[in-house]
């Protein structure tokens, strides 16, 4: 009975965890804590650290059991009890790779850890940028919807005056349709904005895990430091990941080179014979002989060196791509900022002024409802266009700052 009474409370626990609106910083924090992709990368790094303990260790010893000198022909065939050479043997052998190979294995394990950590940092950057853009997109989607609702409300108040204008003879009956058509057109646009809000909320859910995120707080401003971003490209997580891969390639070269040195092995055995005869103990050492280095070890070394060269070339290609993307994004940011300033300082004020003038002219009987509808449609376009451009500027700032920010760790 207690269990059934507690079930509603247990079902409400996930909702409580996500209760409350999300500020920008809270959204980033939640995404970085709960992102499944980051958890996967962290587990990969844990696996690399766990494997480090076995790197360079001696292989497991080998136990051998057998029978030696068992007669199968001659007068004593299949009668080992009459033969003084038949022995039961048990022994242990241990392979000992050369020290250079073991050190190279340890270096490879260390480089694997650095590569896993670098991969985690790259994924963290992806999650951070994706969450920031999703939050900003949702914020501006809601602003657009609120702005259009305001214009619709203002136009609706004008349209409600048309019956009295028709009755007084100041407007023709057909003109009343213009206002209704304008409202219907804006309602279509409002439906699009409602869908945009829903899509933006779904994207934010993807990054934060919040099933119904509600945002709060001011939209952050990201001042773009062009010189600082360019100077920090060599410490970008993508470059650091390739540097970690270069460390893996260098370790592979050392490991391949160690193959030209001899490995060793030791073995100890005990042979037991018939009690009438004495037992034996044997010990030995094995040494590998890398005689064919040209076709075996040297080929592996050449392959490892070529792979290391490939990583170096990929690093330069990645850095050039980052630099080119940064320059292109900065150019777009400058363009978007200029367009936003033009919309905010010129286009939207002109649209507002046109609405005021047409409304005054309508009240004086010098303008029709068609003129009013056109003015409000232009105002809606100008308002949404201004918010679109402002959203681009905000998204550019977040993308530039978070994407190209150097990783000093």
Buried (B, 14 or more C-beta within 10 A) or exposed (E): EEEEEEEEEEEEEEEEEBEEEBBBEBBBBBBBEBBEBBEEBBEBBEEBBEEBEEBBEEEEEEEEEEEEEBBEEEEBEEEBEEBEEBBBBEBEBBBBBBEBBBBBBBBBBBBBBBBBBBBBBBBBBBBBBBBBBBBBBBBBBBBBBEBBEEBBEBBBEBBEBBEEBBEEEBBEEEBBBBBEEBBEEBEEBBEEBEEBBEBBBEBBBBBBBBEEBBBEBEBBEBEBBBEEBBEBBEBBBBBBBBBBBBBBBBBBBBBBBBBBBEBEBBBBBBBBBBEEEEEEEEEEEBEBEEEEEEEEBBEBBEEBBEBBEEBBEEBEEBBEEBBEEBEEBBEBBBBBBEBBEEBBEEBBEEBBEBBEEBBEBBEEEEBBBBBBBBBBBBBBBBBBBBBBBBBBBBBBBBBBBBBBBBBEE
